[in-house]
Amino acid sequence: MAEPGVRKRKNARGAKSQSAKNGRPTGHQTGTKRDHGMLKVVAGAVLVSLVFFVYQNYDYVYALIRAWRERPIYNFDAASKRELDFSADIPKRDAVVAAFKHAWLAYERDAMGDDEYHPIGHSGTNLTSAGGIGYTVVDSIDTMLLMGLDKEYERARKWVAEDLSFERDGDFNTFETTIRVLGGLLSAFHLTKDMIYIERAKDLADRMMPAFDTPTGLPLSMVNLAKRIGVADKDNRGLVSTAEVSTLQLELKYLTMLTDEETYWEKAETVMKVIKNAKIASGLSSIFLNANDGKYSISPIRLGSRGDSYYEYLLKQYIQTNHTEPIYRTMYEDAMAAVTTHLIRRSENEELIYTQEIIPERNRNGQITWRMIPKQDHLVCFFGGSLMLGAVTTGATGPSVSIPPRASELTAAGRRDWANGVGLVQTCMETYKTATGLSPEIVHFRMPNDNVQTQSKHDWYIKGAEPGKTPYDARYILRPETVESLFIAWRLTGDPQYREWGWGIFEAIEKHCRIESGGYASVLNVDVLPVELEDKMETFLMSETLKYLYLLFSDDTVLPLSKYVFNTEAHPFPIFTPTLQTGFS
């Protein structure tokens, strides 16, 4: 028999109390459960408060998370120690001049005076059945002047003086005609002081003014030059493109300064006032406006087609008038803050900076929802250089900024835009890593769990690019946007990497787009060899792509950024201080 003391110790150590056997908690257990309950209540309250805080401060929280997650894209200290050499790279510069001559002489031989050129078929076409207005000629003149091609220029000038006519009973795009033809005439005048260009420019502008005769002053998309009437774009339900109505201002303001006729300036400025008043809560701009009420329509939001040059001209209007119109600085800064928050993103693996689109969709209840699309047009590649230029302009802490800028010389917003600009240029160069070394028209970026099946090893891909298929997105139509950014980045940093990238693009154009009999053609699929070509040479090849490449390899005294602003078709206008009262609130 066990001793009593042992049994007593067993009961003390191992036996349950009667109340525990009966299912009733002890005092200690009751307190523990009470504490756990309180903890759950507190945790729930904290969670609800946190969710509410995030909801109320989404943009701030998102920015903090991005700042924590993302690596720095630009080292200001390392860049400032680089030795600068802005002297011309003469062999490469001259190679670009030779390419221009190869394009121009073929056009002049086969299609002189026609709006567009087809180098494979050795023919030209016009934009209307009533005839053309010399798009290619006028768009190319200032490039000839810069390159010192005197003989070619004299023949082009003779055509403008003797054959150019705007008495065409056809509908011409208001925006394209302004940036290419009016812009080309104005820059030709600046470089030559030849009054023939002002006479032609004024004739053209006067014929286009009726396009602005709408209830709001927003110009219609088309204009009949002979009848002098504005024409609505039937394809867009009478709406007008945001980029198109807001990318006429540099040209019209400069024309006012040359002629002292204020109506051009007033028309241009009225448009900007309407857009400012139409501002939506997000600070972003959709790609269509209603010309009758001046409001944004429910339409996509993006930095690509129909949105791109709106942002470009906000900055450039501020630069053009020598920083005397602060309203454009304010509008630009607000726009960049919104773009940074809502449109600029980084890819998951390679951390490439890109811009997304926001697309409206209507659900079953008729309500509008917005969907993010990781899609970027090649057109967006202008934005890298534009952000860098804006950073040293609106983001400067003092009257001057070093080359390259030091961190202390930029505001927080300036450093943000500079880094995003540098990163976006790098991303655009990544999209040139194709079989041809040319970038596609449109790329998409991978997103987590998107289940996209593609052969691409990168974070970006060409949608629909499958064996045997040639999607529209895969083409390269001699676009200039990336080399435009390379030129600006080179001038603002002196980093030789930008020249190296530009030369690689030029060599790819020479290898895959050059037609031996003359001219250059578009590539239908940049990722397929041998290439299949489209028989079209866009006017911006000679106006923009080859001009920016020429400037990239020239010394920095040629069209310095401190004295010139380029319109969206690369026509250089001088920076000036206006003599009339400008701006609005």
C-alpha positions as CSV (number, residue, x, y, z in Angstrom):
1,M,0.0,0.0,0.0
2,A,1.3,3.4,-0.9
3,E,2.1,5.8,1.9
4,P,-0.2,8.7,2.5
5,G,2.4,11.2,1.8
6,V,3.1,9.9,-1.7
7,R,-0.6,9.8,-2.6
8,K,-0.9,13.4,-1.3
9,R,2.0,14.5,-3.6
10,K,0.4,12.8,-6.6
11,N,-2.8,14.5,-6.0
12,A,-1.0,17.8,-5.6
13,R,1.0,17.4,-8.8
14,G,-1.3,15.5,-11.2
15,A,-4.9,15.3,-10.0
16,K,-7.4,17.8,-11.4
17,S,-9.5,19.8,-9.0
18,Q,-13.2,19.0,-8.6
19,S,-14.3,22.2,-10.3
20,A,-12.0,21.5,-13.3
21,K,-13.5,17.9,-13.5
22,N,-16.9,19.5,-13.5
23,G,-16.0,21.8,-16.5
24,R,-15.9,25.0,-14.5
25,P,-12.8,27.2,-15.1
26,T,-10.5,28.1,-12.3
27,G,-10.0,31.7,-11.4
28,H,-6.6,31.8,-13.3
29,Q,-8.2,30.3,-16.4
30,T,-11.1,32.8,-16.3
31,G,-8.6,35.7,-16.2
32,T,-6.6,34.3,-19.1
33,K,-9.7,34.0,-21.3
34,R,-10.8,37.4,-20.3
35,D,-7.4,38.8,-21.3
36,H,-7.5,37.0,-24.6
37,G,-10.9,38.4,-25.3
38,M,-9.7,42.0,-24.6
39,L,-6.7,41.5,-26.8
40,K,-9.0,40.4,-29.7
41,V,-11.1,43.5,-29.2
42,V,-8.1,45.8,-29.1
43,A,-6.5,44.1,-32.2
44,G,-9.8,44.4,-34.1
45,A,-10.0,48.1,-33.2
46,V,-6.4,48.7,-34.3
47,L,-7.0,46.8,-37.5
48,V,-10.2,48.8,-38.3
49,S,-8.3,52.0,-37.5
50,L,-5.4,51.0,-39.7
51,V,-7.7,50.1,-42.6
52,F,-9.5,53.4,-42.3
53,F,-6.2,55.3,-42.1
54,V,-4.9,53.6,-45.3
55,Y,-8.2,54.3,-47.0
56,Q,-8.0,58.0,-46.1
57,N,-4.3,58.3,-46.9
58,Y,-3.9,55.8,-49.7
59,D,-1.5,58.0,-51.8
60,Y,0.8,58.7,-48.8
61,V,0.9,55.1,-47.7
62,Y,1.5,53.8,-51.2
63,A,4.3,56.3,-51.6
64,L,5.9,55.1,-48.4
65,I,5.7,51.4,-49.4
66,R,7.2,52.2,-52.8
67,A,10.0,54.2,-51.3
68,W,10.8,51.3,-48.9
69,R,10.6,48.7,-51.6
70,E,12.4,50.3,-54.5
71,R,16.1,50.8,-54.9
72,P,17.5,54.2,-55.8
73,I,17.6,54.8,-59.5
74,Y,20.2,57.6,-59.7
75,N,23.3,58.4,-57.7
76,F,23.8,62.2,-57.8
77,D,27.2,62.1,-56.1
78,A,28.7,59.6,-58.5
79,A,27.3,61.5,-61.5
80,S,28.7,64.8,-60.4
81,K,32.3,63.4,-60.4
82,R,32.1,62.6,-64.1
83,E,34.4,64.5,-66.5
84,L,32.3,66.3,-69.2
85,D,33.2,66.5,-72.8
86,F,30.5,68.0,-75.0
87,S,32.6,68.2,-78.2
88,A,31.1,66.9,-81.4
89,D,31.5,63.2,-82.4
90,I,32.2,64.2,-86.0
91,P,32.2,60.7,-87.7
92,K,28.9,59.8,-86.1
93,R,27.4,63.2,-86.7
94,D,28.4,63.0,-90.4
95,A,26.9,59.5,-90.7
96,V,23.6,60.9,-89.6
97,V,23.9,63.7,-92.2
98,A,24.5,61.1,-94.9
99,A,21.4,59.2,-93.8
100,F,19.3,62.4,-94.0
101,K,20.6,62.9,-97.6
102,H,19.8,59.3,-98.4
103,A,16.2,59.9,-97.3
104,W,15.7,63.4,-98.7
105,L,17.2,62.9,-102.1
106,A,15.0,59.8,-102.7
107,Y,11.9,61.8,-101.7
108,E,12.9,64.7,-103.9
109,R,13.5,62.4,-106.8
110,D,10.2,60.5,-106.6
111,A,7.7,62.7,-104.8
112,M,8.8,66.3,-104.4
113,G,5.9,68.3,-102.8
114,D,3.8,65.3,-101.8
115,D,2.8,65.0,-98.2
116,E,4.1,61.4,-97.7
117,Y,6.7,59.2,-99.3
118,H,6.8,55.5,-100.1
119,P,10.4,54.5,-100.8
120,I,9.8,50.9,-101.9
121,G,7.3,51.9,-104.6
122,H,9.2,55.2,-105.4
123,S,6.0,57.2,-105.1
124,G,4.3,59.9,-103.0
125,T,0.8,60.4,-101.7
126,N,-1.2,63.4,-100.3
127,L,-3.4,63.6,-97.3
128,T,-6.5,64.7,-99.2
129,S,-7.9,64.2,-102.7
130,A,-7.6,68.0,-103.2
131,G,-3.9,67.8,-103.0
132,G,-1.2,68.1,-100.4
133,I,0.5,71.0,-98.6
134,G,4.1,69.8,-98.6
135,Y,4.2,68.1,-95.2
136,T,7.5,66.4,-95.9
137,V,9.2,69.4,-97.5
138,V,8.3,71.9,-94.8
139,D,8.9,69.4,-92.0
140,S,12.5,68.8,-93.2
141,I,13.7,72.4,-93.9
142,D,15.2,73.3,-90.6
143,T,17.0,69.9,-90.4
144,M,18.7,70.8,-93.7
145,L,19.7,74.2,-92.3
146,L,21.2,72.8,-89.2
147,M,23.2,70.2,-91.2
148,G,24.5,72.8,-93.6
149,L,22.9,71.1,-96.6
150,D,22.8,74.4,-98.7
151,K,22.0,73.0,-102.1
152,E,19.2,70.8,-100.8
153,Y,17.8,73.7,-98.8
154,E,17.8,76.1,-101.8
155,R,15.7,73.6,-103.8
156,A,13.3,73.2,-100.9
157,R,13.0,76.9,-100.4
158,K,12.3,77.4,-104.1
159,W,9.4,74.9,-103.8
160,V,7.9,76.7,-100.8
161,A,8.1,80.1,-102.6
162,E,6.7,78.9,-106.0
163,D,4.6,75.8,-105.4
164,L,3.3,75.6,-101.8
165,S,-0.4,76.4,-101.7
166,F,-2.9,76.1,-98.9
167,E,-5.9,76.6,-101.2
168,R,-6.9,73.0,-100.7
169,D,-10.6,72.0,-100.5
170,G,-9.9,69.1,-98.1
171,D,-9.9,68.3,-94.4
172,F,-6.5,68.5,-92.7
173,N,-5.8,67.5,-89.1
174,T,-5.6,70.7,-87.0
175,F,-2.9,69.4,-84.7
176,E,-0.7,67.7,-87.3
177,T,-0.8,70.6,-89.7
178,T,0.2,73.0,-86.8
179,I,3.1,71.0,-85.4
180,R,4.5,70.0,-88.8
181,V,3.8,72.7,-91.3
182,L,3.2,75.8,-89.2
183,G,6.0,74.8,-86.9
184,G,8.3,74.0,-89.8
185,L,7.7,77.4,-91.4
186,L,8.3,79.3,-88.1
187,S,11.5,77.5,-87.3
188,A,12.7,78.0,-90.9
189,F,12.1,81.8,-90.5
190,H,14.0,81.9,-87.2
191,L,17.0,80.2,-88.8
192,T,17.0,82.3,-92.0
193,K,15.0,85.5,-91.3
194,D,13.5,84.9,-94.7
195,M,10.1,86.6,-94.9
196,I,8.7,84.0,-97.3
197,Y,8.2,81.7,-94.3
198,I,6.3,84.3,-92.2
199,E,4.0,85.0,-95.2
200,R,3.2,81.3,-95.6
201,A,2.9,80.8,-91.9
202,K,0.4,83.6,-91.5
203,D,-1.6,82.4,-94.5
204,L,-1.9,78.9,-93.0
205,A,-2.7,80.1,-89.4
206,D,-5.5,82.4,-90.7
207,R,-7.1,79.6,-92.6
208,M,-7.0,77.4,-89.4
209,M,-8.5,79.9,-87.0
210,P,-12.1,78.9,-87.7
211,A,-11.4,75.6,-86.1
212,F,-11.4,77.4,-82.8
213,D,-15.0,78.7,-83.4
214,T,-16.7,76.4,-80.8
215,P,-18.7,77.2,-77.7
216,T,-15.6,76.7,-75.5
217,G,-12.8,77.7,-77.9
218,L,-11.4,74.2,-78.0
219,P,-10.5,73.7,-81.7
220,L,-12.1,71.0,-83.8
221,S,-10.0,68.1,-84.9
222,M,-10.0,69.0,-88.6
223,V,-10.0,72.1,-90.8
224,N,-10.8,72.7,-94.4
225,L,-8.1,75.1,-95.5
226,A,-9.9,76.4,-98.7
227,K,-13.3,76.9,-97.1
228,R,-11.8,78.0,-93.8
229,I,-14.1,76.0,-91.6
230,G,-13.6,73.7,-88.7
231,V,-14.7,70.0,-89.1
232,A,-15.5,67.7,-86.3
233,D,-13.9,64.2,-86.2
234,K,-16.7,61.8,-86.9
235,D,-14.7,58.9,-85.5
236,N,-14.6,60.4,-82.0
237,R,-18.3,61.4,-81.7
238,G,-17.4,65.0,-82.0
239,L,-15.0,64.9,-79.0
240,V,-11.5,66.5,-79.3
241,S,-8.2,65.0,-78.3
242,T,-6.7,66.5,-75.1
243,A,-3.2,66.3,-76.6
244,E,-4.2,67.8,-79.9
245,V,-6.0,70.9,-78.6
246,S,-3.2,71.6,-76.1
247,T,-0.3,71.1,-78.5
248,L,-0.8,74.2,-80.7
249,Q,0.4,76.8,-78.1
250,L,4.1,77.1,-78.8
251,E,3.5,77.7,-82.5
252,L,0.6,80.2,-82.1
253,K,2.4,82.2,-79.3
254,Y,5.6,82.4,-81.4
255,L,3.6,83.6,-84.4
256,T,2.1,86.4,-82.3
257,M,5.5,87.5,-81.2
258,L,6.6,87.6,-84.9
259,T,3.5,89.4,-86.2
260,D,2.2,91.4,-83.3
261,E,-1.3,89.9,-83.9
262,E,-2.6,88.8,-80.6
263,T,-5.5,86.7,-81.8
264,Y,-3.2,83.6,-82.2
265,W,-2.0,84.0,-78.6
266,E,-5.6,84.5,-77.3
267,K,-6.9,81.4,-79.1
268,A,-4.0,79.3,-77.7
269,E,-4.4,80.6,-74.1
270,T,-8.2,80.1,-74.1
271,V,-7.7,76.4,-74.7
272,M,-5.4,76.1,-71.6
273,K,-7.8,78.0,-69.4
274,V,-10.6,75.6,-70.4
275,I,-8.4,72.7,-69.6
276,K,-7.4,74.1,-66.2
277,N,-11.1,74.6,-65.3
278,A,-11.9,71.1,-66.3
279,K,-9.5,69.6,-63.8
280,I,-10.7,66.4,-62.1
281,A,-10.0,65.3,-58.6
282,S,-7.2,62.9,-59.4
283,G,-5.2,65.6,-61.1
284,L,-5.0,63.4,-64.2
285,S,-6.4,64.2,-67.7
286,S,-8.4,61.8,-69.8
287,I,-7.6,61.7,-73.5
288,F,-10.8,63.4,-74.8
289,L,-12.6,66.7,-74.1
290,N,-16.1,67.9,-75.1
291,A,-15.7,71.0,-77.3
292,N,-19.2,72.1,-76.4
293,D,-19.0,72.2,-72.6
294,G,-15.2,72.0,-72.0
295,K,-15.5,68.9,-69.7
296,Y,-13.4,65.8,-69.8
297,S,-15.2,62.8,-71.3
298,I,-15.1,59.4,-69.7
299,S,-12.2,58.0,-71.7
300,P,-8.8,56.4,-71.1
301,I,-6.0,58.1,-69.1
302,R,-2.5,57.7,-70.4
303,L,0.7,59.3,-71.4
304,G,0.6,57.7,-74.9
305,S,-1.4,58.7,-77.9
306,R,-3.9,61.6,-77.5
307,G,-2.4,62.3,-74.1
308,D,1.3,62.6,-74.5
309,S,2.1,66.1,-75.7
310,Y,-0.4,67.8,-73.3
311,Y,2.1,67.2,-70.6
312,E,5.0,68.1,-72.8
313,Y,3.6,71.5,-73.6
314,L,2.7,72.4,-70.0
315,L,6.4,72.4,-69.3
316,K,7.4,73.9,-72.6
317,Q,5.0,76.8,-72.4
318,Y,6.6,77.8,-69.1
319,I,10.1,77.5,-70.7
320,Q,9.1,79.3,-74.0
321,T,8.1,82.5,-72.3
322,N,11.2,82.6,-70.1
323,H,9.4,81.5,-67.0
324,T,7.0,84.5,-67.1
325,E,3.8,82.5,-67.0
326,P,3.7,80.7,-63.6
327,I,0.3,79.2,-64.3
328,Y,1.9,76.6,-66.6
329,R,4.5,75.8,-63.9
330,T,1.6,75.2,-61.4
331,M,-0.3,73.1,-63.9
332,Y,2.8,71.1,-64.8
333,E,3.8,70.4,-61.1
334,D,0.2,69.3,-60.3
335,A,0.2,67.0,-63.3
336,M,3.5,65.4,-62.4
337,A,2.4,64.8,-58.9
338,A,-0.7,63.0,-60.2
339,V,1.2,61.1,-62.9
340,T,3.8,59.9,-60.2
341,T,1.0,58.7,-57.9
342,H,-1.3,57.0,-60.4
343,L,0.6,56.1,-63.6
344,I,4.3,55.5,-62.9
345,R,5.1,52.0,-61.8
346,R,8.0,49.5,-61.5
347,S,8.1,46.1,-63.0
348,E,8.3,43.1,-60.6
349,N,11.6,41.5,-61.4
350,E,13.8,43.9,-63.3
351,E,12.4,47.0,-61.5
352,L,11.9,48.9,-64.8
353,I,10.1,52.2,-64.5
354,Y,7.2,52.4,-66.9
355,T,3.8,54.1,-67.2
356,Q,0.5,52.4,-67.1
357,E,-2.9,53.3,-68.5
358,I,-6.2,53.6,-66.7
359,I,-9.2,52.4,-68.8
360,P,-12.9,53.1,-67.9
361,E,-15.3,50.1,-68.0
362,R,-19.0,50.0,-67.4
363,N,-20.3,47.2,-65.1
364,R,-23.6,45.4,-65.2
365,N,-25.2,48.1,-63.1
366,G,-24.1,50.8,-65.5
367,Q,-21.5,52.1,-63.1
368,I,-18.0,53.2,-64.3
369,T,-15.1,51.4,-62.9
370,W,-11.4,51.9,-63.8
371,R,-8.9,49.2,-64.7
372,M,-5.1,49.5,-64.7
373,I,-3.4,48.3,-67.8
374,P,0.4,47.8,-67.8
375,K,0.7,49.1,-71.4
376,Q,3.2,51.7,-72.7
377,D,3.4,53.2,-76.2
378,H,6.7,54.1,-77.7
379,L,5.3,57.6,-77.8
380,V,5.7,57.7,-74.0
381,C,9.5,57.5,-74.4
382,F,9.6,61.3,-74.9
383,F,8.6,61.5,-71.2
384,G,11.9,60.4,-69.8
385,G,13.8,63.4,-71.2
386,S,10.9,65.7,-70.5
387,L,10.9,64.7,-66.8
388,M,14.6,65.4,-66.6
389,L,14.2,68.8,-68.3
390,G,11.3,69.6,-65.9
391,A,13.4,68.6,-62.9
392,V,16.1,71.2,-63.6
393,T,13.5,73.8,-64.5
394,T,10.5,73.7,-62.1
395,G,12.4,71.5,-59.6
396,A,15.4,73.7,-59.2
397,T,16.2,75.2,-55.8
398,G,18.0,78.2,-57.3
399,P,18.5,80.2,-60.5
400,S,21.0,77.7,-62.1
401,V,21.6,74.0,-62.0
402,S,24.9,72.1,-62.6
403,I,25.5,69.6,-65.4
404,P,24.6,67.0,-64.2
405,P,22.5,68.4,-61.3
406,R,23.5,67.9,-57.7
407,A,20.9,66.6,-55.3
408,S,21.1,69.9,-53.3
409,E,20.2,71.9,-56.4
410,L,16.8,70.1,-56.7
411,T,13.7,70.1,-54.6
412,A,12.2,66.8,-53.4
413,A,9.9,66.9,-56.4
414,G,12.8,67.7,-58.7
415,R,14.8,64.7,-57.4
416,R,11.8,62.5,-57.8
417,D,11.2,63.6,-61.4
418,W,14.9,63.4,-62.3
419,A,15.1,59.8,-61.0
420,N,11.9,58.8,-62.8
421,G,13.1,60.4,-66.0
422,V,16.4,58.6,-65.9
423,G,14.7,55.3,-65.1
424,L,12.2,55.7,-67.9
425,V,14.9,56.4,-70.5
426,Q,16.6,53.2,-69.3
427,T,13.3,51.3,-69.6
428,C,12.8,52.6,-73.2
429,M,16.2,51.4,-74.1
430,E,15.4,47.9,-72.6
431,T,12.6,47.7,-75.2
432,Y,15.2,48.0,-78.0
433,K,16.5,44.5,-77.0
434,T,14.8,42.8,-79.9
435,A,16.0,40.8,-82.8
436,T,16.4,44.0,-84.9
437,G,17.6,46.3,-82.1
438,L,14.5,48.4,-82.7
439,S,11.7,49.1,-80.3
440,P,8.1,48.0,-80.9
441,E,5.2,50.5,-81.1
442,I,3.6,49.2,-77.9
443,V,4.8,47.0,-75.0
444,H,3.1,45.5,-72.0
445,F,4.7,44.7,-68.7
446,R,4.2,41.6,-66.6
447,M,2.1,41.8,-63.5
448,P,1.9,39.3,-60.6
449,N,-0.3,36.3,-61.3
450,D,-1.3,37.6,-64.8
451,N,-0.7,34.2,-66.4
452,V,0.6,35.8,-69.6
453,Q,2.3,33.2,-71.8
454,T,5.1,34.8,-73.8
455,Q,8.5,33.9,-75.1
456,S,10.0,37.1,-73.7
457,K,12.6,36.8,-71.0
458,H,12.1,40.3,-69.9
459,D,9.5,42.1,-67.7
460,W,8.1,43.5,-70.9
461,Y,6.6,41.8,-73.9
462,I,4.9,42.4,-77.3
463,K,1.2,41.4,-77.0
464,G,0.1,38.9,-79.6
465,A,3.7,38.3,-80.8
466,E,3.4,34.6,-81.7
467,P,5.1,32.6,-84.4
468,G,3.5,33.4,-87.7
469,K,1.6,36.5,-86.4
470,T,2.5,40.2,-86.9
471,P,0.6,42.3,-84.4
472,Y,0.3,46.0,-84.8
473,D,2.2,46.5,-81.5
474,A,5.3,44.9,-83.0
475,R,6.1,47.5,-85.7
476,Y,8.7,50.2,-85.7
477,I,7.7,53.2,-87.8
478,L,10.9,55.2,-87.5
479,R,9.7,56.9,-84.3
480,P,11.9,59.6,-82.6
481,E,10.7,59.6,-79.0
482,T,13.5,57.6,-77.5
483,V,16.3,59.5,-79.3
484,E,14.6,62.8,-78.3
485,S,15.0,61.8,-74.7
486,L,18.6,60.6,-75.3
487,F,19.4,64.0,-76.7
488,I,17.9,65.9,-73.7
489,A,19.5,63.5,-71.2
490,W,22.9,63.9,-72.9
491,R,22.7,67.7,-72.8
492,L,21.7,67.6,-69.1
493,T,24.3,65.1,-67.9
494,G,27.1,64.7,-70.4
495,D,26.9,60.9,-69.7
496,P,28.4,59.1,-72.8
497,Q,26.0,56.2,-72.3
498,Y,23.3,58.3,-74.0
499,R,25.4,58.7,-77.1
500,E,26.2,55.0,-77.1
501,W,22.6,54.1,-77.0
502,G,21.7,56.6,-79.7
503,W,24.4,55.2,-82.0
504,G,23.0,51.7,-81.5
505,I,19.6,52.9,-82.5
506,F,21.0,54.6,-85.6
507,E,22.9,51.5,-86.6
508,A,19.7,49.4,-86.3
509,I,17.8,51.8,-88.5
510,E,20.6,51.7,-91.1
511,K,20.7,47.9,-91.0
512,H,17.0,47.1,-91.1
513,C,15.1,50.2,-92.4
514,R,17.3,51.5,-95.2
515,I,16.2,51.0,-98.8
516,E,19.2,50.8,-101.0
517,S,17.6,52.8,-103.8
518,G,16.8,55.6,-101.4
519,G,14.8,56.3,-98.3
520,Y,13.8,54.3,-95.2
521,A,10.8,52.1,-94.5
522,S,9.0,50.9,-91.5
523,V,9.5,47.5,-89.9
524,L,6.4,45.3,-89.4
525,N,7.8,43.1,-86.6
526,V,11.0,44.2,-84.7
527,D,11.5,40.7,-83.4
528,V,11.5,38.8,-86.6
529,L,14.5,38.3,-89.0
530,P,14.8,38.9,-91.9
531,V,12.6,41.9,-91.6
532,E,9.4,42.5,-93.5
533,L,9.0,46.2,-94.4
534,E,6.0,48.5,-94.8
535,D,6.3,50.9,-97.8
536,K,6.1,54.2,-95.8
537,M,8.6,56.8,-94.6
538,E,7.0,59.0,-92.0
539,T,7.9,62.7,-92.2
540,F,9.2,62.7,-88.6
541,L,12.1,60.6,-89.7
542,M,13.8,63.7,-91.2
543,S,12.2,66.2,-88.9
544,E,12.7,64.5,-85.6
545,T,14.6,61.2,-85.6
546,L,17.6,62.2,-87.7
547,K,17.6,65.7,-86.3
548,Y,17.8,64.6,-82.7
549,L,20.5,62.1,-83.6
550,Y,22.4,64.9,-85.3
551,L,22.1,67.1,-82.2
552,L,23.1,64.1,-80.0
553,F,26.5,63.9,-81.8
554,S,27.0,67.7,-82.2
555,D,28.6,69.9,-79.7
556,D,26.4,71.6,-77.1
557,T,26.6,75.1,-78.7
558,V,24.1,73.9,-81.4
559,L,20.6,74.9,-80.3
560,P,21.5,75.0,-76.5
561,L,18.6,74.1,-74.2
562,S,19.1,77.4,-72.3
563,K,18.0,79.4,-75.4
564,Y,15.7,77.1,-77.3
565,V,12.5,75.1,-76.9
566,F,11.5,72.4,-79.4
567,N,8.0,71.9,-80.4
568,T,6.6,68.3,-80.4
569,E,7.8,67.9,-84.0
570,A,11.4,68.9,-83.1
571,H,11.1,72.4,-84.7
572,P,13.3,74.8,-82.6
573,F,11.8,78.1,-81.4
574,P,13.8,80.7,-79.4
575,I,13.0,81.4,-75.8
576,F,11.6,84.9,-75.4
577,T,10.1,87.3,-72.9
578,P,6.7,88.3,-74.1
579,T,5.8,92.0,-74.4
580,L,2.1,91.5,-73.9
581,Q,0.2,90.7,-70.7
582,T,-0.1,86.9,-70.5
583,G,-1.3,84.2,-68.2
584,F,-4.5,83.5,-66.3
585,S,-5.5,82.3,-62.9
